[in-house]
Amino acid sequence: MPTASPRVALVDYGAGNLRSVAKALERSNLAVDVTSDAAAVERADAVVLPGVGAFAAAAANLRAKGLDHAVRAVIDAGRPYLGLCLGLQLLFEDSDEHGLNAGLGWLAGHVRRFPTAVSGQPLRVPHIGWNEVRWSGEHPLRKALPDSDIYYFVHGWRALPARASDAIGSCDYGGRFAAAVAHDNVFAVQFHPEKSQAAGKRVLDAFAAWVRTC
């Protein structure tokens, strides 16, 4: 008999863009459950945390619904986590978006706004558009990707990981910043794979292959 596709929980905590992310994951042959039910998230084979909007509101909504504990249970069980955009930022200890606000604290480090000028030259914030990410490190998902690719970004804040080894993808915008992070079974990207055409599909295909091996 054919093996059932892994069930991936796409966490609905009030962020937008869920349908486009779900369709992108389905194109990578994953069975996707869009859910705000903590028990359903905890049962999933893997979890995807998307995100658009404000850091503090997203963190508060996750906690109010018990979704923070459910996602953490998935991670603690060794199952794959994929964070997208705000789903990367929420992994860290805090963000200075609209004041200092606590994140989930699952990775050491902070999220800070891009400077508006670098070496006396103005920097347009937010960072919007296509940019190159250079990949590094030994994470199994990263090994399925080319050394570099072009992805679509929309963000005004960027993560500053405390452990240099957690940053496995870097991008240049007013200096190098962490465009992707990974630690054990946690993998997250600052860009939007669902908006990044063929390059984004390569990331989601790699995630799907990784989920099937876990």
N, C-alpha and C positions, 0 to 999 in steps of 0.2 A: 504493500500500500504506500502511496506517496506520503512523504513527511509533511506535516502541517507547517505552515509558515509561522515563524515566531510572532508573538503578539507584542506590539509596541504601543505603549501608552503615550499619547501626545497630550501633555498636561494642559488642561484648560483652566487657567486661573484668572481669566478676565482679559487676557491680552488679545490683540487682534491677529489677523494673518493666519489663523489656524487652518483654514481650508486649503490655502495654497501650499502650506507646509505638508499637510496630510496627503495631498495629491502628489507632491514631489516624492514623499516616502513610498507611496503606493507604486509609483513608476519604478522604484528600485525593488519592487516585489516584496514589500513588507506589508503585513496585515496591521492596520492602524486603528486604534480605538481612541477617539477624541473624548477625553473624560475629565470631569472635575471631582470624581469619586475617589477618595483616598484609598479605599479598599481595592478598587480596580487597578489603580496605579501600582499598589504593592504586589499584586498578583502578576504583573506584566513580566515578559521576558526581557524587556529593555524599556527605557524611558527617554523621551525627548522633551526637553524644556525649551519652548520657543520664547520669543519676547519682543514686543515693541511697547514703548511707553516709559513711564517713570519707574526708577529703581525702587523707591520707598513704597509706592503703591503695590508693585508686583510682589515684593517681599512680604508685605502685610497681608495680601490676599492669599499667598501660599500658606502662611501661618494660620490664618483664620479658618481655612478649609482643611487643615491638617495635612496638606499636600507636602509640606516640607518634611514631615516625619515619614510619609509614604515614600517619597523620592529617596530619602536617606536610607530607608530600609532596603530599597532596590540596590543602591550603591553598596551598602554593607554586605549584601548577599553576593556581591561579585558580578552582578549583572550590568550590562552596558548602560551608560548615561551619555546622551548627546545634548549639549547646550548650544543654542543658536542665539547670537547677538546678546540680548539681555540675559538669556539663559547661560551665557558665559559669565557676565558680570556678577550675577547673583551668587555664584559659587564663592566669591571672595568675602573678606571680613566686613568691608564697608565701602560706601561710595559717598562722594561729596556733591552728588546731584541734589540740588535744593536743600542744602544743609547736609550735615554728616548723618548718614543713615546706615544701620546695621544690615549686612547681608547674611547669607546662610553660613558663612565661615567654614566651608568645606575645603577650601584651598587658602593657603596663607598669602596675604597680599591685599591690595587696596585698588579701588577704581577711582580714577581722577579725571577731571575734565582736561581736554587738550588745551595747551596754552594758545592764546590768541596771537602771539608773536614768537618767533624763534630767531635768535641772533639779529634782532632789530627788524626782521621782516615779518609782515603780517601773515597769519595763518588763518585760512577760512575754516570756521567751525560752525556746524558739524562737518565731519569728513563724509562726503557723499560722492559715490561713483565707483568706478572700476579701479582696482589697484592690485599689484602683484604681491603674492604671499610666497615666501621662501620657507620650505619645510625642512625640519631637522629632527633628530631624535630617533628612538627605536620603538615607538608605540606601534602595535600591530596594525591599527587603522592607517597611520601615516605611511607605513611601508607599501601600501597599495596605491599611493599617490605619486605624481611626478615631483621632481625636486622643487618646482615652482609652478604656479598657475595664477590666473587672473580671476578675481572674485568681486562681487558687488557689495559695497559697504554703505551704511547709513548710521552714523553714530557721532556723538559729541564727547563721549567719555571712553577711556580705554583702561584696561587692566594693567596693574603693575605687580606681577607675581613676586612673592618673596623668594621663591626658589627658581633660580635661572633654568633649571632642568624642566620645570613645568611648562615653559614657553617653547612649544614645538613648531610654531609658525610665526614668522615675523613679517612686518609690513612697514614701509617707510612713509610716514606722514608727519612732518615736523620732527623727524627723527624716527628711529626704529621703535615699534611697539609690538606687544604680543597680540597677534591676530588669531592665534589658536593656542590652547593650553591642553595638557593631558597629564593625568596622574592615575596610574593603575587602570581601573575600568571607567574613569571619567575622561571624556573628550569633549571639548567645546570650541566653537569658532565665533569670532566677532562678526564675520561677514554673513550674508544671507545665501545659503546654498540654493534655496528655492527660487532665487532671482538671478542666479549666476550661470544659467544656461548649462553648457556641457561640462564646465569645470565644477559647478555645483553638483551636477549629477554624479560626477566621479567621486565626490566626497560621500554622497548618500549611498552610492553603490558600495563603497568601501565600508561604510557603517553597516549596511545590510550583511555584507560578507562576514564582518567581525561578529555581529549578533549571532549569526548561524554557527559560529565556532565556540560560543560561550556556553 
